Amino acid sequence: MKIYAYCWATGLIEFGAKVPDGAIGVAYGARAAVDRLMGATARLAHDNKSLLVPGVPEASDEDAKGDALAAWLKWLNSRPHRGVQLFLECANV
């Protein structure tokens, strides 16, 4: 089953059958592959369950949040990922 990973302006990463309005698509593909990629590359929140885009929660303003997201997406896009398709760098930012 295909699943999407997407994030919100807060940096919170969630998963679903589609990317909701207002969210930024990160990746899609087989659930296990997307879960593995996000689990290995995202930051774990203080609740030890939620995943965050590295640098976004700590950013001082919207521009800095966008810069942190762009840097993470660029880094993700620079590496091969089996079973996962990534959204283009900052296509939704």
Gaussian input, Z-matrix of N, CA and C with variables (Angstrom, degrees):
# hf/3-21g

backbone

0 1
 N
 C     1     B1
 C     2     B2     1     A1
 N     3     B3     2     A2     1     D1
 C     4     B4     3     A3     2     D2
 C     5     B5     4     A4     3     D3
 N     6     B6     5     A5     4     D4
 C     7     B7     6     A6     5     D5
 C     8     B8     7     A7     6     D6
 N     9     B9     8     A8     7     D7
 C    10    B10     9     A9     8     D8
 C    11    B11    10    A10     9     D9
 N    12    B12    11    A11    10    D10
 C    13    B13    12    A12    11    D11
 C    14    B14    13    A13    12    D12
 N    15    B15    14    A14    13    D13
 C    16    B16    15    A15    14    D14
 C    17    B17    16    A16    15    D15
 N    18    B18    17    A17    16    D16
 C    19    B19    18    A18    17    D17
 C    20    B20    19    A19    18    D18
 N    21    B21    20    A20    19    D19
 C    22    B22    21    A21    20    D20
 C    23    B23    22    A22    21    D21
 N    24    B24    23    A23    22    D22
 C    25    B25    24    A24    23    D23
 C    26    B26    25    A25    24    D24
 N    27    B27    26    A26    25    D25
 C    28    B28    27    A27    26    D26
 C    29    B29    28    A28    27    D27
 N    30    B30    29    A29    28    D28
 C    31    B31    30    A30    29    D29
 C    32    B32    31    A31    30    D30
 N    33    B33    32    A32    31    D31
 C    34    B34    33    A33    32    D32
 C    35    B35    34    A34    33    D33
 N    36    B36    35    A35    34    D34
 C    37    B37    36    A36    35    D35
 C    38    B38    37    A37    36    D36
 N    39    B39    38    A38    37    D37
 C    40    B40    39    A39    38    D38
 C    41    B41    40    A40    39    D39
 N    42    B42    41    A41    40    D40
 C    43    B43    42    A42    41    D41
 C    44    B44    43    A43    42    D42
 N    45    B45    44    A44    43    D43
 C    46    B46    45    A45    44    D44
 C    47    B47    46    A46    45    D45
 N    48    B48    47    A47    46    D46
 C    49    B49    48    A48    47    D47
 C    50    B50    49    A49    48    D48
 N    51    B51    50    A50    49    D49
 C    52    B52    51    A51    50    D50
 C    53    B53    52    A52    51    D51
 N    54    B54    53    A53    52    D52
 C    55    B55    54    A54    53    D53
 C    56    B56    55    A55    54    D54
 N    57    B57    56    A56    55    D55
 C    58    B58    57    A57    56    D56
 C    59    B59    58    A58    57    D57
 N    60    B60    59    A59    58    D58
 C    61    B61    60    A60    59    D59
 C    62    B62    61    A61    60    D60
 N    63    B63    62    A62    61    D61
 C    64    B64    63    A63    62    D62
 C    65    B65    64    A64    63    D63
 N    66    B66    65    A65    64    D64
 C    67    B67    66    A66    65    D65
 C    68    B68    67    A67    66    D66
 N    69    B69    68    A68    67    D67
 C    70    B70    69    A69    68    D68
 C    71    B71    70    A70    69    D69
 N    72    B72    71    A71    70    D70
 C    73    B73    72    A72    71    D71
 C    74    B74    73    A73    72    D72
 N    75    B75    74    A74    73    D73
 C    76    B76    75    A75    74    D74
 C    77    B77    76    A76    75    D75
 N    78    B78    77    A77    76    D76
 C    79    B79    78    A78    77    D77
 C    80    B80    79    A79    78    D78
 N    81    B81    80    A80    79    D79
 C    82    B82    81    A81    80    D80
 C    83    B83    82    A82    81    D81
 N    84    B84    83    A83    82    D82
 C    85    B85    84    A84    83    D83
 C    86    B86    85    A85    84    D84
 N    87    B87    86    A86    85    D85
 C    88    B88    87    A87    86    D86
 C    89    B89    88    A88    87    D87
 N    90    B90    89    A89    88    D88
 C    91    B91    90    A90    89    D89
 C    92    B92    91    A91    90    D90
 N    93    B93    92    A92    91    D91
 C    94    B94    93    A93    92    D92
 C    95    B95    94    A94    93    D93
 N    96    B96    95    A95    94    D94
 C    97    B97    96    A96    95    D95
 C    98    B98    97    A97    96    D96
 N    99    B99    98    A98    97    D97
 C   100   B100    99    A99    98    D98
 C   101   B101   100   A100    99    D99
 N   102   B102   101   A101   100   D100
 C   103   B103   102   A102   101   D101
 C   104   B104   103   A103   102   D102
 N   105   B105   104   A104   103   D103
 C   106   B106   105   A105   104   D104
 C   107   B107   106   A106   105   D105
 N   108   B108   107   A107   106   D106
 C   109   B109   108   A108   107   D107
 C   110   B110   109   A109   108   D108
 N   111   B111   110   A110   109   D109
 C   112   B112   111   A111   110   D110
 C   113   B113   112   A112   111   D111
 N   114   B114   113   A113   112   D112
 C   115   B115   114   A114   113   D113
 C   116   B116   115   A115   114   D114
 N   117   B117   116   A116   115   D115
 C   118   B118   117   A117   116   D116
 C   119   B119   118   A118   117   D117
 N   120   B120   119   A119   118   D118
 C   121   B121   120   A120   119   D119
 C   122   B122   121   A121   120   D120
 N   123   B123   122   A122   121   D121
 C   124   B124   123   A123   122   D122
 C   125   B125   124   A124   123   D123
 N   126   B126   125   A125   124   D124
 C   127   B127   126   A126   125   D125
 C   128   B128   127   A127   126   D126
 N   129   B129   128   A128   127   D127
 C   130   B130   129   A129   128   D128
 C   131   B131   130   A130   129   D129
 N   132   B132   131   A131   130   D130
 C   133   B133   132   A132   131   D131
 C   134   B134   133   A133   132   D132
 N   135   B135   134   A134   133   D133
 C   136   B136   135   A135   134   D134
 C   137   B137   136   A136   135   D135
 N   138   B138   137   A137   136   D136
 C   139   B139   138   A138   137   D137
 C   140   B140   139   A139   138   D138
 N   141   B141   140   A140   139   D139
 C   142   B142   141   A141   140   D140
 C   143   B143   142   A142   141   D141
 N   144   B144   143   A143   142   D142
 C   145   B145   144   A144   143   D143
 C   146   B146   145   A145   144   D144
 N   147   B147   146   A146   145   D145
 C   148   B148   147   A147   146   D146
 C   149   B149   148   A148   147   D147
 N   150   B150   149   A149   148   D148
 C   151   B151   150   A150   149   D149
 C   152   B152   151   A151   150   D150
 N   153   B153   152   A152   151   D151
 C   154   B154   153   A153   152   D152
 C   155   B155   154   A154   153   D153
 N   156   B156   155   A155   154   D154
 C   157   B157   156   A156   155   D155
 C   158   B158   157   A157   156   D156
 N   159   B159   158   A158   157   D157
 C   160   B160   159   A159   158   D158
 C   161   B161   160   A160   159   D159
 N   162   B162   161   A161   160   D160
 C   163   B163   162   A162   161   D161
 C   164   B164   163   A163   162   D162
 N   165   B165   164   A164   163   D163
 C   166   B166   165   A165   164   D164
 C   167   B167   166   A166   165   D165
 N   168   B168   167   A167   166   D166
 C   169   B169   168   A168   167   D167
 C   170   B170   169   A169   168   D168
 N   171   B171   170   A170   169   D169
 C   172   B172   171   A171   170   D170
 C   173   B173   172   A172   171   D171
 N   174   B174   173   A173   172   D172
 C   175   B175   174   A174   173   D173
 C   176   B176   175   A175   174   D174
 N   177   B177   176   A176   175   D175
 C   178   B178   177   A177   176   D176
 C   179   B179   178   A178   177   D177
 N   180   B180   179   A179   178   D178
 C   181   B181   180   A180   179   D179
 C   182   B182   181   A181   180   D180
 N   183   B183   182   A182   181   D181
 C   184   B184   183   A183   182   D182
 C   185   B185   184   A184   183   D183
 N   186   B186   185   A185   184   D184
 C   187   B187   186   A186   185   D185
 C   188   B188   187   A187   186   D186
 N   189   B189   188   A188   187   D187
 C   190   B190   189   A189   188   D188
 C   191   B191   190   A190   189   D189
 N   192   B192   191   A191   190   D190
 C   193   B193   192   A192   191   D191
 C   194   B194   193   A193   192   D192
 N   195   B195   194   A194   193   D193
 C   196   B196   195   A195   194   D194
 C   197   B197   196   A196   195   D195
 N   198   B198   197   A197   196   D196
 C   199   B199   198   A198   197   D197
 C   200   B200   199   A199   198   D198
 N   201   B201   200   A200   199   D199
 C   202   B202   201   A201   200   D200
 C   203   B203   202   A202   201   D201
 N   204   B204   203   A203   202   D202
 C   205   B205   204   A204   203   D203
 C   206   B206   205   A205   204   D204
 N   207   B207   206   A206   205   D205
 C   208   B208   207   A207   206   D206
 C   209   B209   208   A208   207   D207
 N   210   B210   209   A209   208   D208
 C   211   B211   210   A210   209   D209
 C   212   B212   211   A211   210   D210
 N   213   B213   212   A212   211   D211
 C   214   B214   213   A213   212   D212
 C   215   B215   214   A214   213   D213
 N   216   B216   215   A215   214   D214
 C   217   B217   216   A216   215   D215
 C   218   B218   217   A217   216   D216
 N   219   B219   218   A218   217   D217
 C   220   B220   219   A219   218   D218
 C   221   B221   220   A220   219   D219
 N   222   B222   221   A221   220   D220
 C   223   B223   222   A222   221   D221
 C   224   B224   223   A223   222   D222
 N   225   B225   224   A224   223   D223
 C   226   B226   225   A225   224   D224
 C   227   B227   226   A226   225   D225
 N   228   B228   227   A227   226   D226
 C   229   B229   228   A228   227   D227
 C   230   B230   229   A229   228   D228
 N   231   B231   230   A230   229   D229
 C   232   B232   231   A231   230   D230
 C   233   B233   232   A232   231   D231
 N   234   B234   233   A233   232   D232
 C   235   B235   234   A234   233   D233
 C   236   B236   235   A235   234   D234
 N   237   B237   236   A236   235   D235
 C   238   B238   237   A237   236   D236
 C   239   B239   238   A238   237   D237
 N   240   B240   239   A239   238   D238
 C   241   B241   240   A240   239   D239
 C   242   B242   241   A241   240   D240
 N   243   B243   242   A242   241   D241
 C   244   B244   243   A243   242   D242
 C   245   B245   244   A244   243   D243
 N   246   B246   245   A245   244   D244
 C   247   B247   246   A246   245   D245
 C   248   B248   247   A247   246   D246
 N   249   B249   248   A248   247   D247
 C   250   B250   249   A249   248   D248
 C   251   B251   250   A250   249   D249
 N   252   B252   251   A251   250   D250
 C   253   B253   252   A252   251   D251
 C   254   B254   253   A253   252   D252
 N   255   B255   254   A254   253   D253
 C   256   B256   255   A255   254   D254
 C   257   B257   256   A256   255   D255
 N   258   B258   257   A257   256   D256
 C   259   B259   258   A258   257   D257
 C   260   B260   259   A259   258   D258
 N   261   B261   260   A260   259   D259
 C   262   B262   261   A261   260   D260
 C   263   B263   262   A262   261   D261
 N   264   B264   263   A263   262   D262
 C   265   B265   264   A264   263   D263
 C   266   B266   265   A265   264   D264
 N   267   B267   266   A266   265   D265
 C   268   B268   267   A267   266   D266
 C   269   B269   268   A268   267   D267
 N   270   B270   269   A269   268   D268
 C   271   B271   270   A270   269   D269
 C   272   B272   271   A271   270   D270
 N   273   B273   272   A272   271   D271
 C   274   B274   273   A273   272   D272
 C   275   B275   274   A274   273   D273
 N   276   B276   275   A275   274   D274
 C   277   B277   276   A276   275   D275
 C   278   B278   277   A277   276   D276

   B1=1.4463
   B2=1.5317
   B3=1.3227
   B4=1.4655
   B5=1.5293
   B6=1.3227
   B7=1.4627
   B8=1.5259
   B9=1.3114
   B10=1.4641
   B11=1.5186
   B12=1.3288
   B13=1.4649
   B14=1.5192
   B15=1.3110
   B16=1.4637
   B17=1.5159
   B18=1.3197
   B19=1.4608
   B20=1.5230
   B21=1.3034
   B22=1.4609
   B23=1.5259
   B24=1.3038
   B25=1.4681
   B26=1.5312
   B27=1.3050
   B28=1.4685
   B29=1.5224
   B30=1.3458
   B31=1.4586
   B32=1.5155
   B33=1.3377
   B34=1.4603
   B35=1.5258
   B36=1.3221
   B37=1.4596
   B38=1.5215
   B39=1.3329
   B40=1.4564
   B41=1.5216
   B42=1.3239
   B43=1.4571
   B44=1.5201
   B45=1.3303
   B46=1.4497
   B47=1.5159
   B48=1.3276
   B49=1.4605
   B50=1.5225
   B51=1.3422
   B52=1.4661
   B53=1.5224
   B54=1.3246
   B55=1.4654
   B56=1.5253
   B57=1.3287
   B58=1.4656
   B59=1.5284
   B60=1.3159
   B61=1.4620
   B62=1.5249
   B63=1.3078
   B64=1.4547
   B65=1.5161
   B66=1.3270
   B67=1.4654
   B68=1.5254
   B69=1.3039
   B70=1.4621
   B71=1.5209
   B72=1.3256
   B73=1.4549
   B74=1.5148
   B75=1.3289
   B76=1.4601
   B77=1.5271
   B78=1.3395
   B79=1.4604
   B80=1.5217
   B81=1.3309
   B82=1.4561
   B83=1.5206
   B84=1.3177
   B85=1.4581
   B86=1.5122
   B87=1.3264
   B88=1.4581
   B89=1.5288
   B90=1.3115
   B91=1.4676
   B92=1.5254
   B93=1.3251
   B94=1.4664
   B95=1.5248
   B96=1.3258
   B97=1.4678
   B98=1.5247
   B99=1.3319
   B100=1.4685
   B101=1.5295
   B102=1.3293
   B103=1.4678
   B104=1.5255
   B105=1.3223
   B106=1.4669
   B107=1.5323
   B108=1.3383
   B109=1.4644
   B110=1.5262
   B111=1.3243
   B112=1.4659
   B113=1.5239
   B114=1.3180
   B115=1.4568
   B116=1.5184
   B117=1.3319
   B118=1.4641
   B119=1.5241
   B120=1.3357
   B121=1.4678
   B122=1.5227
   B123=1.3156
   B124=1.4661
   B125=1.5273
   B126=1.3085
   B127=1.4626
   B128=1.5231
   B129=1.2953
   B130=1.4540
   B131=1.5261
   B132=1.3261
   B133=1.4652
   B134=1.5294
   B135=1.3163
   B136=1.4677
   B137=1.5237
   B138=1.3399
   B139=1.4649
   B140=1.5301
   B141=1.3249
   B142=1.4659
   B143=1.5222
   B144=1.3386
   B145=1.4656
   B146=1.5188
   B147=1.3133
   B148=1.4633
   B149=1.5215
   B150=1.3445
   B151=1.4585
   B152=1.5197
   B153=1.3293
   B154=1.4609
   B155=1.5253
   B156=1.3270
   B157=1.4615
   B158=1.5257
   B159=1.3317
   B160=1.4635
   B161=1.5304
   B162=1.3309
   B163=1.4573
   B164=1.5132
   B165=1.3177
   B166=1.4724
   B167=1.5275
   B168=1.3378
   B169=1.4681
   B170=1.5300
   B171=1.3307
   B172=1.4622
   B173=1.5197
   B174=1.3146
   B175=1.4692
   B176=1.5235
   B177=1.3267
   B178=1.4614
   B179=1.5208
   B180=1.3307
   B181=1.4657
   B182=1.5297
   B183=1.3237
   B184=1.4665
   B185=1.5265
   B186=1.3237
   B187=1.4682
   B188=1.5252
   B189=1.3148
   B190=1.4627
   B191=1.5276
   B192=1.3389
   B193=1.4684
   B194=1.5215
   B195=1.3263
   B196=1.4631
   B197=1.5164
   B198=1.3309
   B199=1.4653
   B200=1.5270
   B201=1.3376
   B202=1.4662
   B203=1.5240
   B204=1.3281
   B205=1.4648
   B206=1.5222
   B207=1.3239
   B208=1.4654
   B209=1.5265
   B210=1.3217
   B211=1.4670
   B212=1.5232
   B213=1.3255
   B214=1.4697
   B215=1.5202
   B216=1.3352
   B217=1.4636
   B218=1.5263
   B219=1.3196
   B220=1.4704
   B221=1.5247
   B222=1.3105
   B223=1.4597
   B224=1.5290
   B225=1.3334
   B226=1.4668
   B227=1.5226
   B228=1.3320
   B229=1.4597
   B230=1.5258
   B231=1.3106
   B232=1.4634
   B233=1.5289
   B234=1.3228
   B235=1.4578
   B236=1.5236
   B237=1.3410
   B238=1.4682
   B239=1.5325
   B240=1.3190
   B241=1.4637
   B242=1.5197
   B243=1.3006
   B244=1.4562
   B245=1.5286
   B246=1.3267
   B247=1.4570
   B248=1.5158
   B249=1.3413
   B250=1.4661
   B251=1.5242
   B252=1.3130
   B253=1.4639
   B254=1.5220
   B255=1.3156
   B256=1.4586
   B257=1.5177
   B258=1.3184
   B259=1.4530
   B260=1.5229
   B261=1.3030
   B262=1.4602
   B263=1.5127
   B264=1.3222
   B265=1.4614
   B266=1.5195
   B267=1.2973
   B268=1.4619
   B269=1.5250
   B270=1.3181
   B271=1.4599
   B272=1.5228
   B273=1.3292
   B274=1.4609
   B275=1.5233
   B276=1.3176
   B277=1.4714
   B278=1.5043
   A1=109.44
   A2=116.68
   A3=121.46
   A4=109.65
   A5=114.77
   A6=121.57
   A7=108.26
   A8=116.22
   A9=122.31
   A10=109.54
   A11=115.88
   A12=122.21
   A13=105.54
   A14=116.60
   A15=121.69
   A16=108.35
   A17=115.32
   A18=118.75
   A19=110.28
   A20=113.36
   A21=122.60
   A22=108.87
   A23=116.68
   A24=121.71
   A25=111.98
   A26=117.45
   A27=121.80
   A28=112.40
   A29=116.04
   A30=121.15
   A31=113.22
   A32=117.60
   A33=121.51
   A34=110.10
   A35=116.51
   A36=122.88
   A37=108.13
   A38=115.38
   A39=121.23
   A40=108.87
   A41=115.70
   A42=122.53
   A43=109.46
   A44=116.39
   A45=119.87
   A46=112.27
   A47=115.13
   A48=121.99
   A49=112.13
   A50=117.09
   A51=122.11
   A52=108.06
   A53=116.07
   A54=121.01
   A55=107.58
   A56=118.40
   A57=120.79
   A58=112.49
   A59=115.65
   A60=120.56
   A61=108.86
   A62=116.25
   A63=121.59
   A64=114.52
   A65=116.97
   A66=120.84
   A67=109.39
   A68=116.25
   A69=122.79
   A70=108.25
   A71=116.27
   A72=121.03
   A73=111.52
   A74=115.78
   A75=121.47
   A76=110.29
   A77=117.28
   A78=120.87
   A79=109.72
   A80=115.40
   A81=120.70
   A82=109.42
   A83=114.81
   A84=120.39
   A85=110.09
   A86=115.82
   A87=121.09
   A88=109.15
   A89=116.12
   A90=120.82
   A91=112.40
   A92=117.37
   A93=120.20
   A94=111.18
   A95=117.18
   A96=121.00
   A97=111.34
   A98=117.20
   A99=120.86
   A100=109.92
   A101=117.12
   A102=120.69
   A103=111.00
   A104=116.30
   A105=121.34
   A106=110.90
   A107=116.45
   A108=120.38
   A109=111.46
   A110=116.91
   A111=119.67
   A112=110.66
   A113=117.28
   A114=120.63
   A115=113.19
   A116=115.91
   A117=120.54
   A118=113.45
   A119=117.91
   A120=119.33
   A121=114.46
   A122=117.56
   A123=120.87
   A124=109.46
   A125=115.00
   A126=121.12
   A127=109.53
   A128=117.35
   A129=122.15
   A130=109.27
   A131=116.46
   A132=121.45
   A133=110.37
   A134=115.62
   A135=121.41
   A136=113.03
   A137=117.46
   A138=119.49
   A139=112.22
   A140=117.09
   A141=123.89
   A142=113.76
   A143=117.14
   A144=121.98
   A145=111.40
   A146=116.29
   A147=121.71
   A148=110.74
   A149=115.03
   A150=121.36
   A151=109.43
   A152=116.05
   A153=122.36
   A154=110.49
   A155=115.70
   A156=120.73
   A157=106.90
   A158=118.13
   A159=119.95
   A160=112.53
   A161=115.60
   A162=121.67
   A163=115.90
   A164=118.12
   A165=119.43
   A166=112.12
   A167=120.46
   A168=118.72
   A169=113.64
   A170=117.21
   A171=121.19
   A172=112.95
   A173=117.49
   A174=121.33
   A175=110.76
   A176=115.52
   A177=121.37
   A178=113.90
   A179=117.89
   A180=120.57
   A181=109.76
   A182=116.13
   A183=121.16
   A184=111.96
   A185=117.64
   A186=120.14
   A187=110.88
   A188=116.55
   A189=120.55
   A190=110.96
   A191=117.03
   A192=120.38
   A193=110.28
   A194=116.25
   A195=120.75
   A196=111.75
   A197=116.48
   A198=120.69
   A199=111.25
   A200=117.12
   A201=121.01
   A202=110.43
   A203=116.48
   A204=120.18
   A205=110.52
   A206=116.98
   A207=121.09
   A208=111.24
   A209=117.03
   A210=120.70
   A211=110.87
   A212=117.00
   A213=120.91
   A214=110.82
   A215=117.45
   A216=120.44
   A217=111.32
   A218=116.90
   A219=120.28
   A220=109.87
   A221=116.31
   A222=120.90
   A223=110.48
   A224=117.38
   A225=120.52
   A226=111.29
   A227=116.75
   A228=121.10
   A229=112.80
   A230=118.72
   A231=121.28
   A232=112.46
   A233=117.36
   A234=121.81
   A235=110.88
   A236=116.72
   A237=119.24
   A238=110.53
   A239=115.59
   A240=120.96
   A241=108.68
   A242=117.01
   A243=122.34
   A244=110.79
   A245=115.87
   A246=121.16
   A247=115.03
   A248=117.11
   A249=120.95
   A250=109.25
   A251=115.47
   A252=121.75
   A253=107.05
   A254=115.97
   A255=120.45
   A256=109.73
   A257=115.95
   A258=120.03
   A259=106.93
   A260=117.22
   A261=120.52
   A262=109.81
   A263=115.82
   A264=120.56
   A265=110.72
   A266=116.00
   A267=123.16
   A268=113.68
   A269=118.38
   A270=120.68
   A271=110.92
   A272=117.01
   A273=120.93
   A274=112.06
   A275=118.25
   A276=120.74
   A277=109.70
   D1=134.74
   D2=179.91
   D3=-80.70
   D4=136.34
   D5=179.66
   D6=-131.46
   D7=150.17
   D8=177.48
   D9=-109.05
   D10=140.23
   D11=168.28
   D12=-105.98
   D13=133.36
   D14=-179.57
   D15=-143.67
   D16=162.35
   D17=179.22
   D18=-130.12
   D19=161.52
   D20=178.16
   D21=-107.06
   D22=170.98
   D23=-179.48
   D24=-59.86
   D25=-23.28
   D26=178.00
   D27=-75.05
   D28=-15.16
   D29=-175.70
   D30=98.83
   D31=-8.63
   D32=179.92
   D33=-65.31
   D34=129.36
   D35=177.14
   D36=-100.13
   D37=131.29
   D38=176.90
   D39=-130.84
   D40=172.32
   D41=-177.26
   D42=-129.43
   D43=147.73
   D44=178.19
   D45=-170.51
   D46=178.08
   D47=-179.19
   D48=-75.24
   D49=-15.28
   D50=176.02
   D51=-154.43
   D52=167.02
   D53=176.97
   D54=-88.89
   D55=116.99
   D56=-178.39
   D57=-68.22
   D58=157.14
   D59=174.49
   D60=-57.05
   D61=135.36
   D62=179.18
   D63=90.81
   D64=-11.74
   D65=178.44
   D66=-96.21
   D67=162.99
   D68=179.76
   D69=-113.40
   D70=119.46
   D71=179.50
   D72=-66.64
   D73=137.68
   D74=179.01
   D75=-113.11
   D76=-52.91
   D77=-175.35
   D78=-156.07
   D79=162.10
   D80=173.69
   D81=-150.72
   D82=156.80
   D83=179.91
   D84=155.37
   D85=-159.24
   D86=178.36
   D87=-61.95
   D88=138.62
   D89=-174.61
   D90=-52.60
   D91=-48.42
   D92=-177.23
   D93=-61.06
   D94=-40.77
   D95=-178.83
   D96=-68.43
   D97=-42.42
   D98=179.46
   D99=-67.00
   D100=-44.04
   D101=176.99
   D102=-58.26
   D103=-44.29
   D104=-179.07
   D105=-62.58
   D106=-45.65
   D107=-179.41
   D108=-63.73
   D109=-48.24
   D110=-178.72
   D111=-65.68
   D112=-40.99
   D113=179.44
   D114=-63.51
   D115=-31.15
   D116=-178.01
   D117=-86.70
   D118=-21.08
   D119=-172.50
   D120=-117.09
   D121=-17.85
   D122=179.65
   D123=-89.36
   D124=169.54
   D125=178.18
   D126=-96.56
   D127=139.66
   D128=177.18
   D129=-81.03
   D130=131.73
   D131=-179.94
   D132=-74.88
   D133=171.91
   D134=-178.72
   D135=-62.41
   D136=-22.00
   D137=178.66
   D138=-79.54
   D139=-0.83
   D140=-179.57
   D141=60.06
   D142=21.40
   D143=177.03
   D144=-130.98
   D145=-47.19
   D146=-174.86
   D147=-74.74
   D148=146.86
   D149=176.42
   D150=-105.72
   D151=142.83
   D152=-178.12
   D153=-128.24
   D154=148.44
   D155=171.39
   D156=-69.97
   D157=123.73
   D158=-178.66
   D159=-55.46
   D160=129.93
   D161=176.04
   D162=90.02
   D163=-19.66
   D164=-176.41
   D165=-71.83
   D166=-49.05
   D167=-178.17
   D168=-60.47
   D169=-29.39
   D170=-177.86
   D171=-86.02
   D172=-10.87
   D173=-174.67
   D174=-62.65
   D175=144.09
   D176=-174.44
   D177=-81.50
   D178=-22.88
   D179=179.90
   D180=-155.13
   D181=177.75
   D182=-176.37
   D183=-61.58
   D184=-37.95
   D185=178.45
   D186=-62.97
   D187=-43.55
   D188=179.72
   D189=-66.40
   D190=-36.08
   D191=175.82
   D192=-62.64
   D193=-44.82
   D194=178.25
   D195=-62.10
   D196=-39.86
   D197=178.31
   D198=-64.23
   D199=-41.84
   D200=179.50
   D201=-65.17
   D202=-43.46
   D203=177.84
   D204=-62.80
   D205=-44.82
   D206=-179.96
   D207=-60.44
   D208=-41.87
   D209=-179.94
   D210=-64.22
   D211=-42.24
   D212=179.74
   D213=-66.48
   D214=-44.45
   D215=178.64
   D216=-63.40
   D217=-39.17
   D218=177.90
   D219=-62.98
   D220=-43.82
   D221=178.74
   D222=-62.57
   D223=-46.06
   D224=178.15
   D225=-59.43
   D226=-43.20
   D227=-177.52
   D228=-70.51
   D229=-14.06
   D230=-178.93
   D231=-85.74
   D232=-1.46
   D233=-177.02
   D234=-125.71
   D235=148.71
   D236=177.34
   D237=-75.66
   D238=146.39
   D239=179.20
   D240=-137.20
   D241=116.94
   D242=-178.67
   D243=-75.92
   D244=126.25
   D245=175.66
   D246=79.91
   D247=7.33
   D248=-177.67
   D249=-131.34
   D250=136.26
   D251=171.47
   D252=-106.83
   D253=135.33
   D254=178.54
   D255=-100.86
   D256=147.22
   D257=171.58
   D258=-69.62
   D259=154.09
   D260=178.62
   D261=-60.36
   D262=151.11
   D263=179.86
   D264=-52.59
   D265=119.53
   D266=173.50
   D267=53.84
   D268=26.93
   D269=179.38
   D270=-62.48
   D271=-28.89
   D272=-176.60
   D273=-104.10
   D274=1.13
   D275=-175.14
   D276=-86.58

